Amino acid sequence: MAHSRDGRGRPAGRKRPHTKQRDGRKRPPAQRRKLSARRLLRREVPSTLAVLAGADDFAAMQGYTSFPFDDHATYMRQVEGLLRDLTARGTHTSVALFDPVAYAEFCTESHLDPDAPASRTRYTAEVAAAGTKVTYEGEPLARLLPRLVAEAEQQATWEYASALLTRGDCDSCGEDIGRAAFARATALLRRIIQAVGPGTHHLVCSIPAEGRTPLVAVLHTESRDDGLLHLGEAAALVFCTVLAAGIATERPGGVVLRSMRPDHRDTVRGWNLKDGGRLHPLTEAEVFAAYCTDARTGEPVPPEPDVDYRAGLPLED
């Protein structure tokens, strides 16, 4: 069958698809397909953004001439805009914390110039992204960053408390001190929850540590009338590890519990950790003093209305 052809020898009426390049020339179809596939593949590359959450951290980075921002507020707006853009492109994005001190140490150990964007990128990929991070799901940074900071603090608390448990074996009995202390802490947590009964419970364990800041672990639990217990596994692990660290090191600490039930006033109880890993009930006055004192600073905290302060319940071994 004969076909009519144009002056260039191509079949008449048929045009080859083209796309334009930046210089005005048309891009061949094969190159266009490669670019399209590359854009699709780019969506499958995750992204991690390390953020200078605090003004002090931001100020520390301003000492580098390659750092392009002059004020923290503008920096945070640009960060939030970048997160939205990445999400709009279909990129899975997570947010980590950028620690200027850890960054400087990383550059020294890796023989990198700290005043270079490439060094900041490498730190984010190798250090910040390997630590605590949260997935960005479109929420404002003002809501995401407190959660990120809290999770980072929880991770740091767990790591420090875990280090305190590595004391080796007991000289007299040969038992692993850390393992025994953790088992004891787990049993104590179970007895507390069983003693207070159904309701939503907020527990805080505080153990003295080096310096003025104690180790503090927080746990939320919900006990139902049918005996089912709901709690965060990660938070429970940190709580038991901190309590176990106090048991293993024989440091004086304590547990404060706040119970909430529908149509009832909140109730606060407390226990002292002493005598080889026993939790002794506090009196009402001691509970009031413990709950109305900031565990980190030692400063008094005003009592809350509609809260009853009660003595701790006995915890049978």
C-alpha positions in Angstrom: 0.0 0.0 0.0 1.4 3.4 -0.9 1.6 6.2 1.6 2.0 9.9 0.8 5.1 11.5 2.2 6.2 15.0 3.0 9.3 16.7 1.7 11.4 15.1 4.4 10.5 11.6 3.5 8.1 11.1 6.4 4.5 9.9 6.0 2.2 12.9 5.5 -0.2 13.8 8.3 1.9 12.1 11.0 3.9 14.1 13.5 6.5 12.9 15.9 5.9 14.0 19.5 8.5 16.4 20.9 9.0 18.4 24.1 10.9 21.6 24.2 14.2 22.0 25.9 15.3 25.2 27.7 17.1 26.5 24.6 13.9 26.3 22.5 14.8 23.1 20.7 12.5 20.0 21.1 13.5 17.1 23.3 13.4 13.6 21.7 10.8 11.2 23.1 13.3 8.9 24.7 14.8 11.7 26.7 11.4 12.9 27.7 10.5 9.4 28.9 13.7 9.2 31.0 12.9 12.6 32.6 9.4 11.4 33.4 10.6 8.2 35.0 13.2 10.1 37.0 10.5 12.4 38.4 8.4 9.3 39.4 11.5 7.7 41.0 12.2 10.9 42.9 8.9 10.5 44.7 10.2 7.2 46.2 13.3 8.9 47.8 12.6 9.8 51.4 13.7 13.1 52.8 14.8 14.1 56.3 15.1 17.7 57.4 17.1 18.5 60.6 15.6 21.5 62.3 17.2 24.0 64.7 14.3 24.0 67.0 15.6 26.4 69.7 16.7 30.0 69.4 20.0 29.1 71.1 20.8 26.4 68.6 20.0 28.8 65.8 22.3 31.4 67.2 25.1 28.9 67.4 24.8 28.2 63.7 24.9 31.9 62.8 28.7 31.8 63.5 29.1 30.0 60.2 29.3 32.4 57.2 27.7 29.7 54.9 24.6 29.6 57.1 22.1 31.8 55.1 19.6 32.9 57.8 19.6 36.0 60.0 16.7 35.4 62.3 15.0 32.3 63.7 11.4 33.3 62.8 12.3 33.6 59.1 14.2 30.3 59.3 11.2 28.5 60.8 8.8 29.9 58.1 11.2 28.7 55.4 11.5 25.3 57.0 7.7 24.9 57.2 7.4 26.0 53.5 9.9 23.5 52.4 8.1 20.7 54.4 4.9 21.6 52.6 6.5 21.6 49.2 8.1 18.2 49.8 4.8 16.7 50.9 3.0 18.2 47.9 5.4 16.4 45.6 4.6 13.1 47.3 7.9 12.8 49.2 7.9 11.0 52.5 9.4 13.5 54.8 10.6 13.2 58.4 11.9 15.9 60.8 14.9 15.5 63.1 16.7 17.8 65.5 19.9 19.6 64.4 22.3 19.7 67.3 25.1 22.3 66.8 27.3 20.7 69.4 27.0 17.3 67.9 27.5 18.8 64.5 30.8 20.4 65.5 32.0 17.1 67.0 30.9 15.2 63.8 32.9 17.6 61.6 36.0 17.2 63.8 35.8 13.5 63.8 35.1 13.3 60.1 37.6 15.9 59.1 35.0 18.1 57.5 34.7 21.9 57.2 31.8 22.8 59.5 31.3 26.0 57.5 30.0 24.2 54.4 26.5 23.2 53.3 27.7 19.8 52.2 28.9 19.1 55.8 25.5 20.0 57.2 23.9 17.7 54.7 26.2 14.9 55.6 25.5 15.4 59.3 21.8 15.3 58.7 22.0 12.1 56.7 24.5 10.2 59.0 23.7 11.5 62.5 20.4 13.4 62.8 18.4 11.0 60.6 19.7 8.0 62.5 18.4 9.5 65.8 14.9 10.5 66.9 12.7 11.8 64.1 9.0 12.1 63.4 7.0 11.9 60.2 5.7 15.2 58.8 2.0 14.9 58.1 1.2 18.5 57.3 0.8 19.8 60.8 2.2 23.2 61.9 5.7 23.1 63.2 4.5 24.7 66.4 2.7 21.4 67.1 5.2 19.0 65.6 8.4 20.3 67.3 7.2 19.8 70.9 6.4 16.2 70.1 9.8 15.8 68.5 11.7 17.3 71.4 9.7 15.2 73.9 10.6 12.0 72.0 14.2 13.0 71.8 14.3 13.6 75.5 12.6 10.3 76.1 15.3 8.5 74.0 18.1 10.3 75.8 16.6 9.3 79.2 16.3 5.7 78.1 19.9 5.6 76.9 21.3 7.2 80.1 19.2 4.9 82.4 20.2 1.9 80.4 23.8 2.8 80.9 23.2 2.8 84.7 22.0 -0.8 84.5 25.2 -2.1 83.1 26.8 -2.6 86.5 27.7 -6.3 85.9 26.9 -9.2 88.2 26.3 -9.2 92.0 29.5 -10.1 93.8 27.7 -12.3 96.4 25.0 -14.1 94.2 26.3 -13.7 90.7 23.0 -12.4 89.4 22.9 -9.8 86.6 22.0 -6.6 88.6 20.5 -4.7 85.6 18.3 -7.6 84.5 17.1 -8.3 88.1 16.4 -4.6 88.6 14.4 -4.3 85.4 12.3 -7.4 86.3 11.7 -5.8 89.7 10.6 -2.5 88.1 8.2 -4.2 85.7 6.6 -6.1 88.6 6.2 -2.8 90.6 4.6 -1.1 87.7 2.1 -3.9 87.4 1.3 -3.8 91.1 0.7 -0.1 91.0 -1.8 -0.3 88.2 -3.5 -3.3 89.8 -3.8 -1.4 93.1 -5.3 1.8 91.8 -7.9 -0.1 89.6 -9.8 1.1 86.5 -9.3 4.5 85.1 -6.9 6.6 83.2 -3.6 7.0 85.0 -0.6 9.3 84.5 2.6 8.1 86.2 5.8 10.0 86.7 9.0 8.3 87.9 11.9 10.5 89.0 15.4 9.2 89.9 18.4 11.4 90.9 21.2 11.6 88.2 24.5 13.3 87.8 24.1 17.1 88.1 21.0 18.8 89.1 18.6 17.4 86.5 17.0 14.0 87.6 16.0 11.2 85.3 12.2 11.6 84.7 10.0 9.1 82.8 6.3 9.6 82.1 3.7 6.9 81.3 0.0 7.1 80.4 -2.1 4.0 81.0 -5.8 3.1 80.7 -7.2 0.3 82.8 -10.7 -0.9 81.9 -13.3 -2.6 84.1 -12.8 -5.8 82.2 -9.2 -5.9 83.2 -7.7 -4.8 79.8 -4.8 -2.5 80.1 -3.7 0.0 77.4 -0.3 1.7 77.5 2.4 2.9 75.1 5.1 0.2 74.8 7.9 2.7 74.2 6.9 4.8 77.2 6.5 1.8 79.4 10.0 0.6 78.5 11.5 4.0 79.4 9.5 4.1 82.7 10.6 0.7 83.8 14.2 1.4 82.7 14.4 4.6 84.8 12.8 2.8 87.8 15.2 -0.1 87.3 18.1 2.3 87.2 17.1 3.7 90.6 16.8 0.1 92.0 20.1 -1.0 90.6 22.1 2.0 91.8 20.1 2.3 95.1 19.4 5.9 94.4 16.4 7.5 96.3 13.6 8.2 93.9 9.9 8.1 93.7 6.7 7.5 91.7 3.7 9.8 91.6 0.4 8.7 90.0 -2.6 10.8 89.0 -5.8 8.9 88.4 -8.7 10.2 86.3 -12.2 8.8 86.2 -15.4 10.2 84.6 -17.5 12.2 87.1 -14.8 12.0 89.8 -12.2 14.3 91.1 -8.7 13.5 90.1 -6.7 11.6 92.7 -2.9 11.8 93.2 -0.9 9.2 95.1 2.8 8.6 95.6 5.6 6.2 96.7 9.2 6.5 97.7 11.9 4.2 96.3 14.2 2.8 99.0 15.3 -0.3 100.9 16.7 -2.2 98.0 14.0 -1.5 95.4 10.8 -1.2 97.5 8.2 1.4 96.9 6.9 2.8 100.2 3.6 4.7 100.3 3.8 8.4 100.9 1.5 10.2 103.4 -1.1 12.7 102.1 1.2 15.6 103.1 4.2 14.0 101.4 2.2 13.4 98.2 1.1 17.0 98.2 4.7 18.2 98.6 5.9 15.8 95.9 3.3 16.7 93.4 3.5 20.4 94.0 7.2 20.6 93.4 8.9 20.8 89.9 10.9 17.5 89.6 13.5 19.3 87.3 14.0 22.6 89.1 12.9 21.9 92.7 10.7 25.0 92.6 7.2 24.9 94.2 4.2 24.5 91.8 0.7 25.8 92.8 -1.8 23.0 93.6 -4.5 22.4 91.1 -8.2 22.8 91.9 -10.5 19.7 92.1 -7.6 17.4 92.9 -7.5 15.1 95.9 -4.1 14.2 97.4 -4.1 10.7 99.0 -1.6 8.5 100.6 0.1 5.9 98.4 -1.5 2.4 98.5 0.5 -0.6 99.9 2.2 -2.7 97.2 2.6 -6.3 98.4 5.6 -8.2 97.3 
